[in-house]
Every structure is written in structure tokens, then in C-alpha cells.
């Protein structure tokens, strides 16, 4: 009976965001140091900003961060060593759902990530793509 009560207390839905937050930060130990620093800062900022979020924003927030946690745990070994590439690209369906503000935030995040990792190819590719678009009349 005690085990069941302990399990019931451990699976407290109100504390799940905290468990998720801690799990993500633990997983970040397996990332390269620059990526870990940037990732930790981003995660902390996002979770702080959503502490008092409206209920309609909480479910998608928790769902997406849970997906991130699962994906990252699959890409890292038990010793925290990278297995191939980290992360994945957003599919076009999810991109369509994003507001302009969220797209701007993603671009800024990508530029910052590339800068921390010593790459500038994303920004150059972005300029090439935007230069190739038709200009409004």
C-alpha cells in the first residue's frame, strides 16, 4: 500500500513541469559546452516566462518540451555522448502554425546557436534565400 501511495505522490501533474525542466537540464549535460550554455539559458527563460501562462498555452508548451526531451534522450547515449546530429528540423505543418513573432524568435535562436557553435552558414543561406525572392512592386 505504501508503494502505491508513493507512486501516486510522485506522479503529481502539478509538478510535472518541474520534473520536465530538470530532465531537460540533465540531458543538456551531454551537449557540447557552448550548446549546453545556450540551451540551458533558453530553457530557463522559456520556463520562467510560462510560469503563469494561461491554460490554453500550457498544454502545447508542455507537449512540445516533452517531445524535445524525448528526442534529445534518444539522441544521447547513457553516458551523454552525442550520437550523430542533435535536434531535428521543423516540419512544414508546424511552421505554418507559427506566428511571425515565433518565426522571428526561431531565426534569432538559430543565428545565436550558429554563432556559439562557430558557424555562420545559416545566416549566409538565409540571405541567399531572401535575395532570391521576388521583391514586392
C-alpha positions, 0 to 999 in steps of 0.5 A: 500500500505504501508503494502505491501511495508513493507512486501516486505522490510522485506522479503529481501533474502539478509538478510535472513541469518541474520534473520536465525542466530538470530532465531537460537540464540533465540531458543538456549535460551531454551537449557540447559546452557552448550548446549546453550554455545556450540551451540551458539559458533558453530553457530557463527563460522559456520556463520562467516566462510560462510560469503563469501562462494561461491554460490554453498555452500550457498544454502545447508548451508542455507537449512540445518540451516533452517531445524535445526531451524525448528526442534529445534522450534518444539522441544521447547515449547513457553516458551523454555522448552525442550520437550523430546530429542533435535536434531535428528540423521543423516540419512544414505543418508546424511552421505554418502554425507559427506566428511571425513573432515565433518565426522571428524568435526561431531565426534569432535562436538559430543565428545565436546557436550558429554563432556559439557553435562557430558557424555562420552558414545559416545566416549566409543561406538565409540571405541567399534565400531572401535575395532570391525572392521576388521583391514586392512592386 
